[in-house]
Amino acid sequence: MAAPVTCCPVPADQLPVNEYKSLQESWFFKWSSADSRTFLAQLGIFWSLGWIITGPIAASSFDPIDSPIHFLLSGGGGSFFLLGLVLLRLYLGWSYVHQRLYCETVDYEETGWYDGQTWEKPPQDLAQDRLISTYQVQPILQRLKYCFGTLGLLSILGTSLWQWF
């Protein structure tokens, strides 16, 4: 007797592997999985865009001529805060996909929020999803954690410099 054929009831856009692919193709999330040079360039662009917002605020609080150090530290700190929000959004998106790929079951909705179901992944799908999670998504999460640590250290350094000046 042949093994029963199981049909996946999960809508295609809610399958973890398809969620991973859509995240990978999205303009916002794509650059976080790029090579280090592209990733750092994008971080620099977001930090510079943050300066467009925080620079005038810092200039209204600290005159760039009279207190250039306080102006630079406050503008840079505000820009780092905005960059931290961007990194947090990236981390939350990739972390969600990582969790969906690694989990043995898939929670899904057939037609709306009120009819949630759970589907257990077959062993071959689970193995494929866990490989993607381990070798594709976890390095991105590690990179983002490293960036959070660097931002934290730079914030501590900025606070220390503020105390000196």
KEKOL-779454 format. One record per residue: residue number from 1; x, y, z of N, C-alpha, C in turn. Coordinates in Angstrom, 3 decimals, always signed. Example, Ala and Ser with C-alpha at 12.3 -4.5 7.8 and 13.67 -1.06 7.14 Angstrom:
BEGIN
+-----+----------+----------+----------+----------+----------+----------+----------+----------+----------+
|   i |      n.u |      n.v |      n.w |     ca.u |     ca.v |     ca.w |      c.u |      c.v |      c.w |
+-----+----------+----------+----------+----------+----------+----------+----------+----------+----------+
|   1 |  +13.190 |   -5.690 |   +7.800 |  +12.300 |   -4.500 |   +7.800 |  +13.200 |   -3.300 |   +7.800 |
|   2 |  +12.850 |   -2.250 |   +7.080 |  +13.670 |   -1.060 |   +7.140 |  +12.900 |   +0.030 |   +7.870 |
+-----+----------+----------+----------+----------+----------+----------+----------+----------+----------+
END
This chain:
BEGIN
+-----+----------+----------+----------+----------+----------+----------+----------+----------+----------+
|   i |      n.u |      n.v |      n.w |     ca.u |     ca.v |     ca.w |      c.u |      c.v |      c.w |
+-----+----------+----------+----------+----------+----------+----------+----------+----------+----------+
|   1 |   +0.840 |   -1.175 |   +0.000 |   +0.000 |   +0.000 |   +0.000 |   +0.886 |   +1.240 |   +0.000 |
|   2 |   +0.573 |   +2.179 |   -0.837 |   +1.355 |   +3.403 |   -0.975 |   +1.073 |   +4.346 |   +0.190 |
|   3 |   +2.080 |   +5.126 |   +0.517 |   +1.928 |   +6.115 |   +1.589 |   +0.941 |   +7.182 |   +1.137 |
|   4 |   +0.133 |   +7.694 |   +2.070 |   -0.828 |   +8.728 |   +1.696 |   -0.113 |  +10.003 |   +1.262 |
|   5 |   -0.639 |  +10.608 |   +0.241 |   -0.091 |  +11.861 |   -0.262 |   -0.699 |  +12.991 |   +0.546 |
|   6 |   +0.155 |  +13.800 |   +1.131 |   -0.351 |  +14.925 |   +1.914 |   -0.256 |  +16.186 |   +1.069 |
|   7 |   -1.328 |  +16.895 |   +1.056 |   -1.377 |  +18.156 |   +0.318 |   -1.175 |  +19.289 |   +1.311 |
|   8 |   -0.345 |  +20.193 |   +0.954 |   -0.063 |  +21.327 |   +1.827 |   -1.251 |  +22.293 |   +1.795 |
|   9 |   -1.918 |  +22.490 |   +2.935 |   -3.075 |  +23.383 |   +2.958 |   -2.713 |  +24.859 |   +3.123 |
|  10 |   -1.439 |  +25.151 |   +3.368 |   -1.010 |  +26.524 |   +3.638 |   -1.018 |  +27.321 |   +2.333 |
|  11 |   -1.645 |  +28.505 |   +2.328 |   -1.585 |  +29.349 |   +1.123 |   -0.130 |  +29.644 |   +0.757 |
|  12 |   +0.143 |  +29.729 |   -0.528 |   +1.519 |  +29.864 |   -1.015 |   +2.249 |  +31.055 |   -0.402 |
|  13 |   +1.570 |  +32.190 |   -0.238 |   +2.256 |  +33.368 |   +0.300 |   +2.543 |  +33.264 |   +1.793 |
|  14 |   +1.968 |  +32.244 |   +2.470 |   +2.217 |  +32.059 |   +3.893 |   +3.191 |  +30.919 |   +4.183 |
|  15 |   +3.690 |  +30.265 |   +3.143 |   +4.714 |  +29.245 |   +3.353 |   +6.013 |  +29.923 |   +3.768 |
|  16 |   +6.689 |  +29.408 |   +4.780 |   +7.916 |  +30.068 |   +5.254 |   +8.968 |  +30.268 |   +4.171 |
|  17 |   +9.135 |  +29.298 |   +3.283 |  +10.147 |  +29.448 |   +2.239 |   +9.769 |  +30.567 |   +1.277 |
|  18 |   +8.485 |  +30.757 |   +1.015 |   +8.046 |  +31.853 |   +0.147 |   +8.141 |  +33.194 |   +0.871 |
|  19 |   +7.903 |  +33.196 |   +2.180 |   +8.093 |  +34.427 |   +2.954 |   +9.567 |  +34.827 |   +2.941 |
|  20 |  +10.442 |  +33.837 |   +3.022 |  +11.880 |  +34.100 |   +2.935 |  +12.231 |  +34.692 |   +1.573 |
|  21 |  +11.713 |  +34.105 |   +0.504 |  +12.015 |  +34.595 |   -0.841 |  +11.493 |  +36.014 |   -1.046 |
|  22 |  +10.294 |  +36.307 |   -0.552 |   +9.748 |  +37.659 |   -0.726 |  +10.546 |  +38.679 |   +0.089 |
|  23 |  +11.020 |  +38.264 |   +1.263 |  +11.854 |  +39.163 |   +2.065 |  +13.187 |  +39.411 |   +1.365 |
|  24 |  +13.734 |  +38.365 |   +0.774 |  +15.002 |  +38.467 |   +0.073 |  +14.898 |  +39.362 |   -1.160 |
|  25 |  +13.725 |  +39.424 |   -1.777 |  +13.534 |  +40.237 |   -2.978 |  +13.089 |  +41.657 |   -2.674 |
|  26 |  +12.666 |  +41.919 |   -1.449 |  +12.202 |  +43.246 |   -1.076 |  +13.372 |  +44.230 |   -1.077 |
|  27 |  +13.168 |  +45.449 |   -1.569 |  +14.255 |  +46.434 |   -1.680 |  +14.839 |  +46.774 |   -0.314 |
|  28 |  +14.003 |  +46.792 |   +0.716 |  +14.475 |  +47.184 |   +2.042 |  +15.297 |  +46.082 |   +2.701 |
|  29 |  +14.861 |  +44.844 |   +2.576 |  +15.540 |  +43.739 |   +3.245 |  +16.668 |  +43.144 |   +2.415 |
|  30 |  +16.652 |  +43.373 |   +1.123 |  +17.628 |  +42.753 |   +0.223 |  +19.065 |  +43.148 |   +0.565 |
|  31 |  +19.280 |  +44.414 |   +0.852 |  +20.654 |  +44.872 |   +1.061 |  +21.274 |  +44.323 |   +2.343 |
|  32 |  +20.450 |  +43.873 |   +3.296 |  +21.029 |  +43.308 |   +4.519 |  +21.633 |  +41.934 |   +4.281 |
|  33 |  +21.284 |  +41.296 |   +3.171 |  +21.882 |  +39.997 |   +2.846 |  +22.977 |  +40.127 |   +1.788 |
|  34 |  +23.302 |  +41.348 |   +1.401 |  +24.327 |  +41.576 |   +0.379 |  +25.723 |  +41.435 |   +0.992 |
|  35 |  +26.735 |  +41.590 |   +0.163 |  +28.109 |  +41.511 |   +0.654 |  +28.375 |  +42.653 |   +1.640 |
|  36 |  +29.449 |  +42.527 |   +2.395 |  +29.750 |  +43.489 |   +3.473 |  +29.905 |  +44.913 |   +2.966 |
|  37 |  +30.536 |  +45.068 |   +1.825 |  +30.752 |  +46.420 |   +1.287 |  +29.431 |  +47.117 |   +0.971 |
|  38 |  +28.520 |  +46.411 |   +0.310 |  +27.198 |  +46.970 |   -0.011 |  +26.413 |  +47.246 |   +1.260 |
|  39 |  +26.487 |  +46.321 |   +2.204 |  +25.774 |  +46.492 |   +3.468 |  +26.253 |  +47.738 |   +4.204 |
|  40 |  +27.568 |  +47.900 |   +4.313 |  +28.111 |  +49.075 |   +5.006 |  +27.788 |  +50.364 |   +4.254 |
|  41 |  +27.788 |  +50.302 |   +2.930 |  +27.428 |  +51.491 |   +2.141 |  +25.978 |  +51.883 |   +2.413 |
|  42 |  +25.096 |  +50.904 |   +2.487 |  +23.682 |  +51.201 |   +2.781 |  +23.517 |  +51.758 |   +4.189 |
|  43 |  +24.255 |  +51.207 |   +5.148 |  +24.208 |  +51.764 |   +6.506 |  +24.659 |  +53.225 |   +6.499 |
|  44 |  +25.707 |  +53.513 |   +5.735 |  +26.191 |  +54.888 |   +5.619 |  +25.150 |  +55.803 |   +4.992 |
|  45 |  +24.442 |  +55.299 |   +4.010 |  +23.385 |  +56.100 |   +3.370 |  +22.269 |  +56.385 |   +4.358 |
|  46 |  +21.831 |  +55.367 |   +5.103 |  +20.769 |  +55.594 |   +6.085 |  +21.230 |  +56.534 |   +7.188 |
|  47 |  +22.489 |  +56.411 |   +7.607 |  +23.010 |  +57.311 |   +8.632 |  +23.057 |  +58.741 |   +8.099 |
|  48 |  +23.457 |  +58.902 |   +6.853 |  +23.502 |  +60.241 |   +6.245 |  +22.106 |  +60.833 |   +6.103 |
|  49 |  +21.149 |  +60.003 |   +5.718 |  +19.766 |  +60.486 |   +5.631 |  +19.241 |  +60.889 |   +7.010 |
|  50 |  +19.690 |  +60.167 |   +8.030 |  +19.319 |  +60.543 |   +9.400 |  +19.842 |  +61.915 |   +9.765 |
|  51 |  +21.030 |  +62.268 |   +9.241 |  +21.606 |  +63.592 |   +9.496 |  +20.745 |  +64.704 |   +8.903 |
|  52 |  +20.068 |  +64.415 |   +7.800 |  +19.190 |  +65.430 |   +7.200 |  +18.086 |  +65.813 |   +8.180 |
|  53 |  +17.647 |  +64.852 |   +8.970 |  +16.597 |  +65.123 |   +9.962 |  +17.193 |  +65.670 |  +11.249 |
|  54 |  +18.248 |  +65.034 |  +11.750 |  +18.766 |  +65.412 |  +13.067 |  +19.722 |  +66.602 |  +13.037 |
|  55 |  +20.340 |  +66.858 |  +11.894 |  +21.270 |  +67.989 |  +11.801 |  +20.626 |  +69.328 |  +12.127 |
|  56 |  +19.493 |  +69.671 |  +11.500 |  +18.853 |  +70.951 |  +11.835 |  +18.374 |  +71.024 |  +13.290 |
|  57 |  +17.943 |  +69.898 |  +13.823 |  +17.518 |  +69.887 |  +15.229 |  +18.723 |  +70.139 |  +16.135 |
|  58 |  +19.829 |  +69.482 |  +15.829 |  +21.047 |  +69.684 |  +16.617 |  +21.552 |  +71.116 |  +16.472 |
|  59 |  +21.447 |  +71.678 |  +15.272 |  +21.909 |  +73.052 |  +15.043 |  +21.061 |  +74.058 |  +15.807 |
|  60 |  +19.777 |  +73.762 |  +15.969 |  +18.931 |  +74.686 |  +16.736 |  +19.206 |  +74.582 |  +18.233 |
|  61 |  +19.739 |  +73.461 |  +18.672 |  +20.061 |  +73.287 |  +20.093 |  +21.477 |  +73.727 |  +20.427 |
|  62 |  +22.412 |  +73.431 |  +19.524 |  +23.823 |  +73.756 |  +19.757 |  +24.367 |  +74.433 |  +18.513 |
|  63 |  +24.828 |  +75.649 |  +18.680 |  +25.367 |  +76.401 |  +17.551 |  +26.610 |  +75.689 |  +17.020 |
|  64 |  +26.620 |  +75.335 |  +15.717 |  +27.776 |  +74.619 |  +15.161 |  +29.085 |  +75.399 |  +15.255 |
|  65 |  +29.012 |  +76.724 |  +15.328 |  +30.229 |  +77.542 |  +15.431 |  +30.737 |  +77.575 |  +16.870 |
|  66 |  +29.811 |  +77.814 |  +17.822 |  +30.208 |  +77.948 |  +19.229 |  +30.469 |  +76.598 |  +19.908 |
|  67 |  +29.678 |  +75.578 |  +19.602 |  +29.830 |  +74.250 |  +20.233 |  +29.842 |  +73.160 |  +19.175 |
|  68 |  +30.894 |  +73.089 |  +18.394 |  +30.894 |  +72.096 |  +17.310 |  +30.868 |  +70.650 |  +17.808 |
|  69 |  +31.504 |  +70.383 |  +18.938 |  +31.534 |  +69.011 |  +19.459 |  +30.129 |  +68.578 |  +19.878 |
|  70 |  +29.428 |  +69.432 |  +20.627 |  +28.067 |  +69.088 |  +21.051 |  +27.127 |  +68.984 |  +19.850 |
|  71 |  +27.324 |  +69.849 |  +18.873 |  +26.511 |  +69.772 |  +17.652 |  +26.728 |  +68.435 |  +16.951 |
|  72 |  +27.986 |  +68.047 |  +16.759 |  +28.287 |  +66.792 |  +16.067 |  +27.810 |  +65.578 |  +16.864 |
|  73 |  +28.010 |  +65.603 |  +18.172 |  +27.595 |  +64.472 |  +18.990 |  +26.071 |  +64.330 |  +19.043 |
|  74 |  +25.364 |  +65.442 |  +19.163 |  +23.900 |  +65.343 |  +19.227 |  +23.310 |  +64.969 |  +17.868 |
|  75 |  +23.825 |  +65.552 |  +16.794 |  +23.341 |  +65.189 |  +15.461 |  +23.674 |  +63.752 |  +15.111 |
|  76 |  +24.911 |  +63.352 |  +15.420 |  +25.313 |  +61.967 |  +15.159 |  +24.553 |  +60.971 |  +16.012 |
|  77 |  +24.320 |  +61.337 |  +17.274 |  +23.558 |  +60.453 |  +18.161 |  +22.125 |  +60.271 |  +17.685 |
|  78 |  +21.507 |  +61.357 |  +17.254 |  +20.149 |  +61.257 |  +16.715 |  +20.117 |  +60.432 |  +15.445 |
|  79 |  +21.124 |  +60.600 |  +14.607 |  +21.205 |  +59.817 |  +13.380 |  +21.443 |  +58.343 |  +13.694 |
|  80 |  +22.256 |  +58.059 |  +14.721 |  +22.448 |  +56.670 |  +15.142 |  +21.153 |  +56.076 |  +15.670 |
|  81 |  +20.358 |  +56.885 |  +16.359 |  +19.071 |  +56.398 |  +16.850 |  +18.167 |  +55.989 |  +15.686 |
|  82 |  +18.102 |  +56.838 |  +14.663 |  +17.287 |  +56.503 |  +13.493 |  +17.838 |  +55.274 |  +12.768 |
|  83 |  +19.152 |  +55.168 |  +12.684 |  +19.761 |  +53.984 |  +12.087 |  +19.437 |  +52.746 |  +12.918 |
|  84 |  +19.401 |  +52.898 |  +14.226 |  +19.020 |  +51.787 |  +15.104 |  +17.603 |  +51.315 |  +14.839 |
|  85 |  +16.702 |  +52.257 |  +14.544 |  +15.326 |  +51.864 |  +14.208 |  +15.275 |  +51.077 |  +12.898 |
|  86 |  +16.081 |  +51.497 |  +11.928 |  +16.153 |  +50.766 |  +10.654 |  +16.685 |  +49.360 |  +10.896 |
|  87 |  +17.756 |  +49.254 |  +11.684 |  +18.326 |  +47.946 |  +11.986 |  +17.346 |  +47.078 |  +12.775 |
|  88 |  +16.598 |  +47.694 |  +13.664 |  +15.600 |  +46.937 |  +14.424 |  +14.533 |  +46.366 |  +13.501 |
|  89 |  +14.084 |  +47.153 |  +12.539 |  +13.088 |  +46.657 |  +11.580 |  +13.648 |  +45.501 |  +10.762 |
|  90 |  +14.883 |  +45.639 |  +10.328 |  +15.530 |  +44.548 |   +9.600 |  +15.629 |  +43.297 |  +10.463 |
|  91 |  +16.051 |  +43.477 |  +11.709 |  +16.213 |  +42.335 |  +12.605 |  +14.873 |  +41.644 |  +12.867 |
|  92 |  +13.839 |  +42.419 |  +13.113 |  +12.537 |  +41.814 |  +13.396 |  +11.997 |  +41.047 |  +12.193 |
|  93 |  +12.179 |  +41.588 |  +10.990 |  +11.719 |  +40.893 |   +9.789 |  +12.448 |  +39.585 |   +9.567 |
|  94 |  +13.781 |  +39.620 |   +9.651 |  +14.560 |  +38.398 |   +9.444 |  +14.359 |  +37.408 |  +10.583 |
|  95 |  +14.189 |  +37.901 |  +11.792 |  +13.964 |  +37.020 |  +12.936 |  +12.625 |  +36.287 |  +12.805 |
|  96 |  +11.608 |  +36.981 |  +12.330 |  +10.300 |  +36.357 |  +12.112 |  +10.404 |  +35.229 |  +11.088 |
|  97 |  +11.080 |  +35.494 |   +9.978 |  +11.241 |  +34.471 |   +8.940 |  +12.083 |  +33.312 |   +9.479 |
|  98 |  +13.120 |  +33.622 |  +10.252 |  +13.946 |  +32.565 |  +10.845 |  +13.094 |  +31.651 |  +11.725 |
|  99 |  +12.265 |  +32.245 |  +12.547 |  +11.412 |  +31.458 |  +13.437 |  +10.430 |  +30.608 |  +12.638 |
| 100 |   +9.848 |  +31.166 |  +11.589 |   +8.890 |  +30.417 |  +10.757 |   +9.577 |  +29.271 |  +10.018 |
| 101 |  +10.805 |  +29.500 |   +9.567 |  +11.525 |  +28.441 |   +8.872 |  +11.944 |  +27.329 |   +9.830 |
| 102 |  +12.340 |  +27.670 |  +11.027 |  +12.896 |  +26.689 |  +11.951 |  +11.836 |  +25.863 |  +12.672 |
| 103 |  +10.654 |  +26.395 |  +12.812 |   +9.583 |  +25.740 |  +13.558 |   +9.072 |  +24.501 |  +12.811 |
| 104 |   +8.657 |  +23.492 |  +13.572 |   +8.152 |  +22.250 |  +12.984 |   +6.744 |  +22.403 |  +12.415 |
| 105 |   +6.041 |  +23.412 |  +12.849 |   +4.671 |  +23.628 |  +12.372 |   +4.567 |  +25.002 |  +11.729 |
| 106 |   +3.541 |  +25.163 |  +10.916 |   +3.284 |  +26.444 |  +10.260 |   +1.892 |  +26.899 |  +10.679 |
| 107 |   +1.823 |  +28.072 |  +11.294 |   +0.535 |  +28.691 |  +11.586 |   +0.131 |  +29.498 |  +10.368 |
| 108 |   -1.106 |  +29.336 |   +9.951 |   -1.559 |  +30.037 |   +8.754 |   -3.038 |  +30.373 |   +8.884 |
| 109 |   -3.477 |  +31.257 |   +8.003 |   -4.885 |  +31.666 |   +7.960 |   -5.423 |  +31.356 |   +6.576 |
| 110 |   -6.541 |  +30.656 |   +6.537 |   -7.091 |  +30.275 |   +5.239 |   -7.759 |  +31.452 |   +4.537 |
| 111 |   -8.634 |  +32.148 |   +5.230 |   -9.343 |  +33.260 |   +4.592 |   -9.268 |  +34.552 |   +5.381 |
| 112 |   -8.906 |  +34.498 |   +6.651 |   -8.853 |  +35.711 |   +7.456 |   -8.304 |  +35.413 |   +8.836 |
| 113 |   -8.240 |  +36.413 |   +9.674 |   -7.646 |  +36.286 |  +10.991 |   -8.411 |  +35.352 |  +11.910 |
| 114 |   -9.650 |  +35.086 |  +11.618 |  -10.521 |  +34.332 |  +12.515 |  -10.460 |  +32.821 |  +12.304 |
| 115 |   -9.771 |  +32.352 |  +11.292 |   -9.746 |  +30.908 |  +11.044 |   -8.321 |  +30.371 |  +10.964 |
| 116 |   -7.530 |  +30.678 |  +11.964 |   -6.141 |  +30.226 |  +11.981 |   -6.045 |  +28.717 |  +12.126 |
| 117 |   -5.091 |  +28.139 |  +11.442 |   -4.854 |  +26.705 |  +11.463 |   -3.363 |  +26.460 |  +11.692 |
| 118 |   -3.031 |  +25.215 |  +12.002 |   -1.643 |  +24.811 |  +12.152 |   -1.411 |  +23.592 |  +11.282 |
| 119 |   -0.298 |  +23.599 |  +10.575 |   +0.064 |  +22.491 |   +9.701 |   +1.452 |  +22.016 |  +10.084 |
| 120 |   +1.624 |  +20.714 |  +10.239 |   +2.922 |  +20.155 |  +10.565 |   +3.700 |  +19.908 |   +9.274 |
| 121 |   +4.915 |  +20.427 |   +9.237 |   +5.739 |  +20.286 |   +8.036 |   +6.181 |  +18.833 |   +7.865 |
| 122 |   +6.162 |  +18.346 |   +6.634 |   +6.745 |  +17.019 |   +6.387 |   +8.266 |  +17.081 |   +6.631 |
| 123 |   +8.878 |  +15.932 |   +6.931 |  +10.311 |  +15.935 |   +7.259 |  +11.202 |  +16.580 |   +6.184 |
| 124 |  +10.920 |  +16.362 |   +4.907 |  +11.770 |  +16.942 |   +3.865 |  +11.613 |  +18.466 |   +3.817 |
| 125 |  +10.401 |  +18.979 |   +4.021 |  +10.201 |  +20.431 |   +4.057 |  +10.866 |  +21.042 |   +5.276 |
| 126 |  +10.753 |  +20.350 |   +6.421 |  +11.378 |  +20.832 |   +7.648 |  +12.898 |  +20.892 |   +7.487 |
| 127 |  +13.475 |  +19.855 |   +6.883 |  +14.929 |  +19.839 |   +6.675 |  +15.356 |  +20.979 |   +5.746 |
| 128 |  +14.612 |  +21.179 |   +4.659 |  +14.943 |  +22.261 |   +3.721 |  +14.832 |  +23.617 |   +4.411 |
| 129 |  +13.747 |  +23.839 |   +5.157 |  +13.553 |  +25.121 |   +5.839 |  +14.639 |  +25.374 |   +6.875 |
| 130 |  +15.025 |  +24.328 |   +7.593 |  +16.059 |  +24.508 |   +8.620 |  +17.428 |  +24.779 |   +7.990 |
| 131 |  +17.689 |  +24.186 |   +6.839 |  +18.936 |  +24.507 |   +6.145 |  +18.964 |  +25.967 |   +5.711 |
| 132 |  +17.859 |  +26.450 |   +5.161 |  +17.777 |  +27.855 |   +4.762 |  +17.949 |  +28.752 |   +5.976 |
| 133 |  +17.282 |  +28.375 |   +7.064 |  +17.353 |  +29.170 |   +8.285 |  +18.780 |  +29.230 |   +8.827 |
| 134 |  +19.442 |  +28.089 |   +8.830 |  +20.781 |  +28.013 |   +9.405 |  +21.837 |  +28.695 |   +8.545 |
| 135 |  +21.786 |  +28.462 |   +7.241 |  +22.873 |  +28.928 |   +6.387 |  +22.592 |  +30.233 |   +5.641 |
| 136 |  +21.352 |  +30.663 |   +5.603 |  +21.024 |  +31.911 |   +4.907 |  +20.582 |  +33.013 |   +5.870 |
| 137 |  +19.712 |  +32.674 |   +6.816 |  +19.111 |  +33.708 |   +7.674 |  +19.948 |  +33.985 |   +8.917 |
| 138 |  +20.486 |  +32.955 |   +9.562 |  +21.267 |  +33.184 |  +10.782 |  +22.482 |  +34.083 |  +10.569 |
| 139 |  +23.220 |  +33.970 |   +9.455 |  +24.325 |  +34.923 |   +9.262 |  +23.859 |  +36.376 |   +9.160 |
| 140 |  +22.686 |  +36.595 |   +8.588 |  +22.140 |  +37.952 |   +8.512 |  +21.803 |  +38.450 |   +9.912 |
| 141 |  +21.194 |  +37.583 |  +10.719 |  +20.860 |  +37.967 |  +12.092 |  +22.122 |  +38.249 |  +12.897 |
| 142 |  +23.170 |  +37.460 |  +12.697 |  +24.442 |  +37.707 |  +13.387 |  +25.037 |  +39.046 |  +12.974 |
| 143 |  +24.964 |  +39.360 |  +11.699 |  +25.479 |  +40.633 |  +11.196 |  +24.721 |  +41.798 |  +11.829 |
| 144 |  +23.409 |  +41.667 |  +11.930 |  +22.592 |  +42.733 |  +12.514 |  +22.867 |  +42.869 |  +14.011 |
| 145 |  +23.072 |  +41.754 |  +14.706 |  +23.428 |  +41.816 |  +16.128 |  +24.769 |  +42.525 |  +16.312 |
| 146 |  +25.706 |  +42.232 |  +15.440 |  +27.004 |  +42.894 |  +15.490 |  +26.842 |  +44.407 |  +15.291 |
| 147 |  +25.971 |  +44.788 |  +14.371 |  +25.714 |  +46.216 |  +14.137 |  +25.085 |  +46.871 |  +15.356 |
| 148 |  +24.164 |  +46.169 |  +16.026 |  +23.577 |  +46.709 |  +17.254 |  +24.655 |  +46.913 |  +18.316 |
| 149 |  +25.550 |  +45.949 |  +18.447 |  +26.643 |  +46.081 |  +19.414 |  +27.537 |  +47.263 |  +19.094 |
| 150 |  +27.844 |  +47.436 |  +17.815 |  +28.678 |  +48.565 |  +17.396 |  +27.980 |  +49.893 |  +17.678 |
| 151 |  +26.685 |  +49.967 |  +17.382 |  +25.937 |  +51.193 |  +17.687 |  +25.928 |  +51.470 |  +19.189 |
| 152 |  +25.780 |  +50.414 |  +19.975 |  +25.814 |  +50.579 |  +21.430 |  +27.146 |  +51.119 |  +21.910 |
| 153 |  +28.237 |  +50.568 |  +21.383 |  +29.566 |  +51.044 |  +21.769 |  +29.794 |  +52.484 |  +21.325 |
| 154 |  +29.348 |  +52.814 |  +20.126 |  +29.490 |  +54.192 |  +19.654 |  +28.656 |  +55.157 |  +20.494 |
| 155 |  +27.510 |  +54.710 |  +20.948 |  +26.681 |  +55.551 |  +21.817 |  +27.366 |  +55.781 |  +23.159 |
| 156 |  +27.969 |  +54.742 |  +23.702 |  +28.706 |  +54.893 |  +24.962 |  +29.898 |  +55.831 |  +24.769 |
| 157 |  +30.589 |  +55.673 |  +23.653 |  +31.713 |  +56.556 |  +23.347 |  +31.246 |  +58.006 |  +23.200 |
| 158 |  +30.135 |  +58.220 |  +22.510 |  +29.592 |  +59.573 |  +22.353 |  +29.191 |  +60.190 |  +23.680 |
| 159 |  +28.587 |  +59.378 |  +24.551 |  +28.203 |  +59.867 |  +25.874 |  +29.440 |  +60.230 |  +26.688 |
| 160 |  +30.474 |  +59.418 |  +26.587 |  +31.725 |  +59.720 |  +27.303 |  +32.360 |  +60.999 |  +26.789 |
| 161 |  +32.363 |  +61.176 |  +25.460 |  +32.921 |  +62.406 |  +24.894 |  +32.109 |  +63.620 |  +25.320 |
| 162 |  +30.816 |  +63.459 |  +25.417 |  +29.946 |  +64.565 |  +25.834 |  +30.354 |  +65.035 |  +27.227 |
| 163 |  +30.698 |  +64.088 |  +28.105 |  +31.082 |  +64.420 |  +29.472 |  +32.392 |  +65.238 |  +29.513 |
| 164 |  +33.266 |  +64.966 |  +28.573 |  +34.570 |  +65.648 |  +28.546 |  +34.478 |  +67.068 |  +28.026 |
| 165 |  +33.514 |  +67.311 |  +27.145 |  +33.419 |  +68.635 |  +26.527 |  +32.242 |  +69.316 |  +27.090 |
+-----+----------+----------+----------+----------+----------+----------+----------+----------+----------+
END
